[in-house]
Amino acid sequence: MTHKEAVLDALSDGPLSDYGIYHTARARQHKMTPSSARSRRAELVREGLVEDAGMRELSSTGYSAIIWRLS
């Protein structure tokens, strides 16, 4: 499975932040780094397969994190 497919798989259960995408993918045995998960998600946004869900959550570092969903 490619990293893009792993991101899509993680989002198939519902909207997630980049952090959530990474951890869900890792829990499903998809080997990727947080940076790779963000990069693949960004590519999927450009391709129109993933979009901003219009929600935010506070990240562990205190920043507002975008929640992403399948388009």
Biopython code that builds the backbone (N, CA, C, O; Angstrom):
import numpy as np
from Bio.PDB.StructureBuilder import StructureBuilder

atoms = [
    (1, "MET", "N", (0.855, -1.177, 0.000)),
    (1, "MET", "CA", (0.000, 0.000, 0.000)),
    (1, "MET", "C", (0.899, 1.238, 0.000)),
    (1, "MET", "O", (1.866, 1.315, 0.759)),
    (2, "THR", "N", (0.569, 2.203, -0.859)),
    (2, "THR", "CA", (1.346, 3.447, -0.896)),
    (2, "THR", "C", (0.990, 4.333, 0.297)),
    (2, "THR", "O", (-0.006, 4.101, 0.981)),
    (3, "HIS", "N", (1.808, 5.337, 0.532)),
    (3, "HIS", "CA", (1.515, 6.271, 1.620)),
    (3, "HIS", "C", (0.228, 7.041, 1.365)),
    (3, "HIS", "O", (-0.523, 7.317, 2.300)),
    (4, "LYS", "N", (-0.036, 7.391, 0.112)),
    (4, "LYS", "CA", (-1.299, 8.070, -0.208)),
    (4, "LYS", "C", (-2.483, 7.171, 0.136)),
    (4, "LYS", "O", (-3.469, 7.625, 0.716)),
    (5, "GLU", "N", (-2.378, 5.909, -0.224)),
    (5, "GLU", "CA", (-3.452, 4.965, 0.091)),
    (5, "GLU", "C", (-3.618, 4.811, 1.599)),
    (5, "GLU", "O", (-4.739, 4.660, 2.085)),
    (6, "ALA", "N", (-2.519, 4.849, 2.340)),
    (6, "ALA", "CA", (-2.582, 4.751, 3.795)),
    (6, "ALA", "C", (-3.301, 5.963, 4.392)),
    (6, "ALA", "O", (-4.070, 5.819, 5.343)),
    (7, "VAL", "N", (-3.056, 7.157, 3.839)),
    (7, "VAL", "CA", (-3.745, 8.367, 4.312)),
    (7, "VAL", "C", (-5.235, 8.250, 4.011)),
    (7, "VAL", "O", (-6.063, 8.539, 4.875)),
    (8, "LEU", "N", (-5.584, 7.832, 2.806)),
    (8, "LEU", "CA", (-6.993, 7.651, 2.456)),
    (8, "LEU", "C", (-7.649, 6.607, 3.356)),
    (8, "LEU", "O", (-8.792, 6.775, 3.782)),
    (9, "ASP", "N", (-6.922, 5.535, 3.643)),
    (9, "ASP", "CA", (-7.432, 4.487, 4.527)),
    (9, "ASP", "C", (-7.695, 5.043, 5.925)),
    (9, "ASP", "O", (-8.729, 4.752, 6.527)),
    (10, "ALA", "N", (-6.767, 5.836, 6.437)),
    (10, "ALA", "CA", (-6.942, 6.423, 7.773)),
    (10, "ALA", "C", (-8.167, 7.331, 7.809)),
    (10, "ALA", "O", (-8.916, 7.322, 8.786)),
    (11, "LEU", "N", (-8.376, 8.112, 6.754)),
    (11, "LEU", "CA", (-9.501, 9.041, 6.710)),
    (11, "LEU", "C", (-10.831, 8.357, 6.393)),
    (11, "LEU", "O", (-11.888, 8.978, 6.494)),
    (12, "SER", "N", (-10.781, 7.090, 6.013)),
    (12, "SER", "CA", (-12.021, 6.389, 5.683)),
    (12, "SER", "C", (-12.915, 6.208, 6.910)),
    (12, "SER", "O", (-14.122, 6.013, 6.767)),
    (13, "ASP", "N", (-12.345, 6.269, 8.101)),
    (13, "ASP", "CA", (-13.133, 6.142, 9.336)),
    (13, "ASP", "C", (-13.731, 7.467, 9.783)),
    (13, "ASP", "O", (-14.585, 7.495, 10.670)),
    (14, "GLY", "N", (-13.290, 8.569, 9.173)),
    (14, "GLY", "CA", (-13.819, 9.876, 9.545)),
    (14, "GLY", "C", (-12.719, 10.917, 9.583)),
    (14, "GLY", "O", (-11.543, 10.593, 9.419)),
    (15, "PRO", "N", (-13.103, 12.178, 9.802)),
    (15, "PRO", "CA", (-12.158, 13.293, 9.784)),
    (15, "PRO", "C", (-11.068, 13.175, 10.859)),
    (15, "PRO", "O", (-11.321, 12.737, 11.981)),
    (16, "LEU", "N", (-9.847, 13.578, 10.478)),
    (16, "LEU", "CA", (-8.697, 13.530, 11.385)),
    (16, "LEU", "C", (-7.760, 14.693, 11.107)),
    (16, "LEU", "O", (-7.742, 15.234, 10.002)),
    (17, "SER", "N", (-6.993, 15.071, 12.097)),
    (17, "SER", "CA", (-5.896, 16.021, 11.910)),
    (17, "SER", "C", (-4.719, 15.269, 11.285)),
    (17, "SER", "O", (-4.756, 14.043, 11.174)),
    (18, "ASP", "N", (-3.687, 15.988, 10.882)),
    (18, "ASP", "CA", (-2.485, 15.317, 10.359)),
    (18, "ASP", "C", (-1.920, 14.362, 11.407)),
    (18, "ASP", "O", (-1.494, 13.256, 11.073)),
    (19, "TYR", "N", (-1.912, 14.780, 12.665)),
    (19, "TYR", "CA", (-1.437, 13.933, 13.762)),
    (19, "TYR", "C", (-2.289, 12.659, 13.837)),
    (19, "TYR", "O", (-1.757, 11.559, 13.989)),
    (20, "GLY", "N", (-3.597, 12.816, 13.730)),
    (20, "GLY", "CA", (-4.498, 11.668, 13.770)),
    (20, "GLY", "C", (-4.309, 10.744, 12.587)),
    (20, "GLY", "O", (-4.363, 9.522, 12.725)),
    (21, "ILE", "N", (-4.084, 11.341, 11.406)),
    (21, "ILE", "CA", (-3.832, 10.534, 10.204)),
    (21, "ILE", "C", (-2.593, 9.674, 10.412)),
    (21, "ILE", "O", (-2.611, 8.470, 10.159)),
    (22, "TYR", "N", (-1.516, 10.305, 10.877)),
    (22, "TYR", "CA", (-0.266, 9.585, 11.112)),
    (22, "TYR", "C", (-0.464, 8.433, 12.099)),
    (22, "TYR", "O", (-0.058, 7.304, 11.825)),
    (23, "HIS", "N", (-1.085, 8.717, 13.244)),
    (23, "HIS", "CA", (-1.231, 7.679, 14.266)),
    (23, "HIS", "C", (-2.191, 6.565, 13.843)),
    (23, "HIS", "O", (-1.974, 5.400, 14.175)),
    (24, "THR", "N", (-3.238, 6.917, 13.120)),
    (24, "THR", "CA", (-4.155, 5.889, 12.628)),
    (24, "THR", "C", (-3.454, 4.994, 11.617)),
    (24, "THR", "O", (-3.590, 3.771, 11.660)),
    (25, "ALA", "N", (-2.707, 5.604, 10.709)),
    (25, "ALA", "CA", (-1.965, 4.817, 9.716)),
    (25, "ALA", "C", (-0.951, 3.899, 10.392)),
    (25, "ALA", "O", (-0.825, 2.732, 10.020)),
    (26, "ARG", "N", (-0.231, 4.419, 11.377)),
    (26, "ARG", "CA", (0.758, 3.591, 12.095)),
    (26, "ARG", "C", (0.076, 2.441, 12.837)),
    (26, "ARG", "O", (0.597, 1.327, 12.869)),
    (27, "ALA", "N", (-1.078, 2.707, 13.425)),
    (27, "ALA", "CA", (-1.813, 1.661, 14.146)),
    (27, "ALA", "C", (-2.260, 0.555, 13.200)),
    (27, "ALA", "O", (-2.455, -0.588, 13.614)),
    (28, "ARG", "N", (-2.418, 0.902, 11.937)),
    (28, "ARG", "CA", (-2.817, -0.074, 10.917)),
    (28, "ARG", "C", (-1.601, -0.667, 10.207)),
    (28, "ARG", "O", (-1.724, -1.267, 9.139)),
    (29, "GLN", "N", (-0.445, -0.493, 10.804)),
    (29, "GLN", "CA", (0.802, -1.078, 10.318)),
    (29, "GLN", "C", (1.339, -0.459, 9.036)),
    (29, "GLN", "O", (2.114, -1.095, 8.321)),
    (30, "HIS", "N", (0.936, 0.778, 8.733)),
    (30, "HIS", "CA", (1.494, 1.491, 7.588)),
    (30, "HIS", "C", (2.719, 2.257, 8.080)),
    (30, "HIS", "O", (2.600, 3.126, 8.944)),
    (31, "LYS", "N", (3.872, 1.948, 7.546)),
    (31, "LYS", "CA", (5.113, 2.578, 8.005)),
    (31, "LYS", "C", (5.319, 3.901, 7.275)),
    (31, "LYS", "O", (5.534, 3.936, 6.064)),
    (32, "MET", "N", (5.247, 4.993, 8.048)),
    (32, "MET", "CA", (5.490, 6.323, 7.506)),
    (32, "MET", "C", (5.869, 7.260, 8.640)),
    (32, "MET", "O", (5.612, 6.975, 9.810)),
    (33, "THR", "N", (6.471, 8.360, 8.288)),
    (33, "THR", "CA", (6.833, 9.372, 9.273)),
    (33, "THR", "C", (5.717, 10.421, 9.321)),
    (33, "THR", "O", (4.897, 10.486, 8.405)),
    (34, "PRO", "N", (5.676, 11.241, 10.374)),
    (34, "PRO", "CA", (4.690, 12.328, 10.402)),
    (34, "PRO", "C", (4.831, 13.257, 9.196)),
    (34, "PRO", "O", (3.830, 13.716, 8.645)),
    (35, "SER", "N", (6.055, 13.533, 8.789)),
    (35, "SER", "CA", (6.295, 14.398, 7.637)),
    (35, "SER", "C", (5.744, 13.781, 6.357)),
    (35, "SER", "O", (5.146, 14.478, 5.537)),
    (36, "SER", "N", (5.939, 12.504, 6.189)),
    (36, "SER", "CA", (5.432, 11.815, 5.014)),
    (36, "SER", "C", (3.905, 11.824, 4.995)),
    (36, "SER", "O", (3.297, 12.015, 3.942)),
    (37, "ALA", "N", (3.291, 11.618, 6.151)),
    (37, "ALA", "CA", (1.828, 11.642, 6.236)),
    (37, "ALA", "C", (1.299, 13.017, 5.832)),
    (37, "ALA", "O", (0.329, 13.108, 5.080)),
    (38, "ARG", "N", (1.927, 14.090, 6.323)),
    (38, "ARG", "CA", (1.508, 15.456, 5.961)),
    (38, "ARG", "C", (1.703, 15.714, 4.472)),
    (38, "ARG", "O", (0.829, 16.286, 3.820)),
    (39, "SER", "N", (2.838, 15.299, 3.935)),
    (39, "SER", "CA", (3.119, 15.513, 2.513)),
    (39, "SER", "C", (2.123, 14.775, 1.626)),
    (39, "SER", "O", (1.623, 15.335, 0.650)),
    (40, "ARG", "N", (1.836, 13.529, 1.960)),
    (40, "ARG", "CA", (0.880, 12.763, 1.158)),
    (40, "ARG", "C", (-0.519, 13.349, 1.288)),
    (40, "ARG", "O", (-1.256, 13.408, 0.303)),
    (41, "ARG", "N", (-0.902, 13.788, 2.501)),
    (41, "ARG", "CA", (-2.207, 14.430, 2.676)),
    (41, "ARG", "C", (-2.283, 15.692, 1.831)),
    (41, "ARG", "O", (-3.307, 15.932, 1.191)),
    (42, "ALA", "N", (-1.228, 16.509, 1.809)),
    (42, "ALA", "CA", (-1.207, 17.736, 1.010)),
    (42, "ALA", "C", (-1.367, 17.413, -0.477)),
    (42, "ALA", "O", (-2.072, 18.129, -1.189)),
    (43, "GLU", "N", (-0.737, 16.367, -0.944)),
    (43, "GLU", "CA", (-0.889, 15.946, -2.340)),
    (43, "GLU", "C", (-2.341, 15.559, -2.629)),
    (43, "GLU", "O", (-2.881, 15.893, -3.683)),
    (44, "LEU", "N", (-2.960, 14.859, -1.693)),
    (44, "LEU", "CA", (-4.340, 14.438, -1.871)),
    (44, "LEU", "C", (-5.296, 15.636, -1.859)),
    (44, "LEU", "O", (-6.326, 15.615, -2.533)),
    (45, "VAL", "N", (-4.959, 16.676, -1.097)),
    (45, "VAL", "CA", (-5.751, 17.912, -1.120)),
    (45, "VAL", "C", (-5.657, 18.540, -2.515)),
    (45, "VAL", "O", (-6.672, 18.921, -3.098)),
    (46, "ARG", "N", (-4.438, 18.645, -3.043)),
    (46, "ARG", "CA", (-4.252, 19.215, -4.384)),
    (46, "ARG", "C", (-4.985, 18.409, -5.455)),
    (46, "ARG", "O", (-5.445, 18.966, -6.452)),
    (47, "GLU", "N", (-5.090, 17.102, -5.246)),
    (47, "GLU", "CA", (-5.770, 16.226, -6.204)),
    (47, "GLU", "C", (-7.290, 16.238, -6.020)),
    (47, "GLU", "O", (-8.018, 15.636, -6.809)),
    (48, "GLY", "N", (-7.767, 16.928, -4.973)),
    (48, "GLY", "CA", (-9.202, 17.032, -4.733)),
    (48, "GLY", "C", (-9.827, 15.846, -4.028)),
    (48, "GLY", "O", (-11.051, 15.719, -4.008)),
    (49, "LEU", "N", (-9.004, 14.961, -3.442)),
    (49, "LEU", "CA", (-9.525, 13.780, -2.756)),
    (49, "LEU", "C", (-9.725, 13.985, -1.259)),
    (49, "LEU", "O", (-10.465, 13.240, -0.616)),
    (50, "VAL", "N", (-9.063, 14.995, -0.709)),
    (50, "VAL", "CA", (-9.147, 15.322, 0.719)),
    (50, "VAL", "C", (-9.394, 16.814, 0.828)),
    (50, "VAL", "O", (-8.886, 17.597, 0.026)),
    (51, "GLU", "N", (-10.190, 17.209, 1.839)),
    (51, "GLU", "CA", (-10.490, 18.626, 2.025)),
    (51, "GLU", "C", (-10.545, 18.980, 3.502)),
    (51, "GLU", "O", (-10.671, 18.113, 4.366)),
    (52, "ASP", "N", (-10.449, 20.272, 3.767)),
    (52, "ASP", "CA", (-10.590, 20.823, 5.110)),
    (52, "ASP", "C", (-12.025, 20.561, 5.554)),
    (52, "ASP", "O", (-12.969, 20.905, 4.843)),
    (53, "ALA", "N", (-12.192, 19.957, 6.718)),
    (53, "ALA", "CA", (-13.525, 19.640, 7.229)),
    (53, "ALA", "C", (-14.179, 20.846, 7.903)),
    (53, "ALA", "O", (-15.329, 20.763, 8.335)),
    (54, "GLY", "N", (-13.463, 21.956, 7.996)),
    (54, "GLY", "CA", (-14.024, 23.145, 8.626)),
    (54, "GLY", "C", (-13.986, 23.101, 10.143)),
    (54, "GLY", "O", (-14.655, 23.892, 10.808)),
    (55, "MET", "N", (-13.214, 22.191, 10.686)),
    (55, "MET", "CA", (-13.077, 22.049, 12.143)),
    (55, "MET", "C", (-11.606, 22.183, 12.510)),
    (55, "MET", "O", (-10.727, 21.997, 11.668)),
    (56, "ARG", "N", (-11.349, 22.502, 13.753)),
    (56, "ARG", "CA", (-9.989, 22.610, 14.263)),
    (56, "ARG", "C", (-9.921, 21.897, 15.612)),
    (56, "ARG", "O", (-10.925, 21.760, 16.310)),
    (57, "GLU", "N", (-8.720, 21.447, 15.961)),
    (57, "GLU", "CA", (-8.484, 20.898, 17.297)),
    (57, "GLU", "C", (-7.150, 21.437, 17.781)),
    (57, "GLU", "O", (-6.288, 21.797, 16.979)),
    (58, "LEU", "N", (-6.990, 21.490, 19.067)),
    (58, "LEU", "CA", (-5.746, 21.964, 19.647)),
    (58, "LEU", "C", (-4.728, 20.836, 19.604)),
    (58, "LEU", "O", (-4.980, 19.740, 20.106)),
    (59, "SER", "N", (-3.572, 21.110, 18.999)),
    (59, "SER", "CA", (-2.524, 20.089, 18.914)),
    (59, "SER", "C", (-1.801, 19.963, 20.248)),
    (59, "SER", "O", (-2.010, 20.770, 21.154)),
    (60, "SER", "N", (-0.970, 18.969, 20.362)),
    (60, "SER", "CA", (-0.217, 18.758, 21.606)),
    (60, "SER", "C", (0.767, 19.890, 21.871)),
    (60, "SER", "O", (1.212, 20.079, 23.003)),
    (61, "THR", "N", (1.107, 20.645, 20.823)),
    (61, "THR", "CA", (2.030, 21.777, 20.986)),
    (61, "THR", "C", (1.295, 23.094, 21.201)),
    (61, "THR", "O", (1.920, 24.146, 21.333)),
    (62, "GLY", "N", (-0.030, 23.032, 21.235)),
    (62, "GLY", "CA", (-0.821, 24.223, 21.511)),
    (62, "GLY", "C", (-1.285, 24.985, 20.285)),
    (62, "GLY", "O", (-1.900, 26.044, 20.409)),
    (63, "TYR", "N", (-0.998, 24.463, 19.105)),
    (63, "TYR", "CA", (-1.425, 25.120, 17.876)),
    (63, "TYR", "C", (-2.769, 24.566, 17.410)),
    (63, "TYR", "O", (-3.138, 23.441, 17.747)),
    (64, "SER", "N", (-3.490, 25.361, 16.639)),
    (64, "SER", "CA", (-4.752, 24.943, 16.060)),
    (64, "SER", "C", (-4.454, 24.037, 14.857)),
    (64, "SER", "O", (-3.760, 24.446, 13.926)),
    (65, "ALA", "N", (-4.967, 22.836, 14.882)),
    (65, "ALA", "CA", (-4.728, 21.866, 13.810)),
    (65, "ALA", "C", (-5.976, 21.696, 12.958)),
    (65, "ALA", "O", (-7.077, 21.541, 13.487)),
    (66, "ILE", "N", (-5.809, 21.724, 11.648)),
    (66, "ILE", "CA", (-6.917, 21.513, 10.723)),
    (66, "ILE", "C", (-7.348, 20.053, 10.766)),
    (66, "ILE", "O", (-6.521, 19.144, 10.833)),
    (67, "ILE", "N", (-8.645, 19.853, 10.725)),
    (67, "ILE", "CA", (-9.202, 18.514, 10.627)),
    (67, "ILE", "C", (-9.518, 18.267, 9.151)),
    (67, "ILE", "O", (-10.159, 19.100, 8.509)),
    (68, "TRP", "N", (-9.079, 17.141, 8.614)),
    (68, "TRP", "CA", (-9.228, 16.796, 7.205)),
    (68, "TRP", "C", (-10.254, 15.692, 7.033)),
    (68, "TRP", "O", (-10.446, 14.868, 7.927)),
    (69, "ARG", "N", (-10.919, 15.677, 5.873)),
    (69, "ARG", "CA", (-11.877, 14.621, 5.551)),
    (69, "ARG", "C", (-11.767, 14.265, 4.075)),
    (69, "ARG", "O", (-11.194, 15.008, 3.278)),
    (70, "LEU", "N", (-12.321, 13.127, 3.737)),
    (70, "LEU", "CA", (-12.384, 12.733, 2.331)),
    (70, "LEU", "C", (-13.351, 13.657, 1.608)),
    (70, "LEU", "O", (-14.377, 14.044, 2.168)),
    (71, "SER", "N", (-13.036, 14.009, 0.383)),
    (71, "SER", "CA", (-13.913, 14.902, -0.405)),
    (71, "SER", "C", (-15.082, 14.125, -0.974)),
    (71, "SER", "O", (-15.927, 14.697, -1.663)),
]
sb = StructureBuilder()
sb.init_structure("model")
sb.init_model(0)
sb.init_chain("A")
sb.init_seg("    ")
for serial, (resi, resn, name, xyz) in enumerate(atoms, 1):
    if name == "N":
        sb.init_residue(resn, " ", resi, " ")
    sb.init_atom(name, np.array(xyz, "f"), 0.0, 1.0, " ", f" {name:<3s}", serial, name[0])
structure = sb.get_structure()
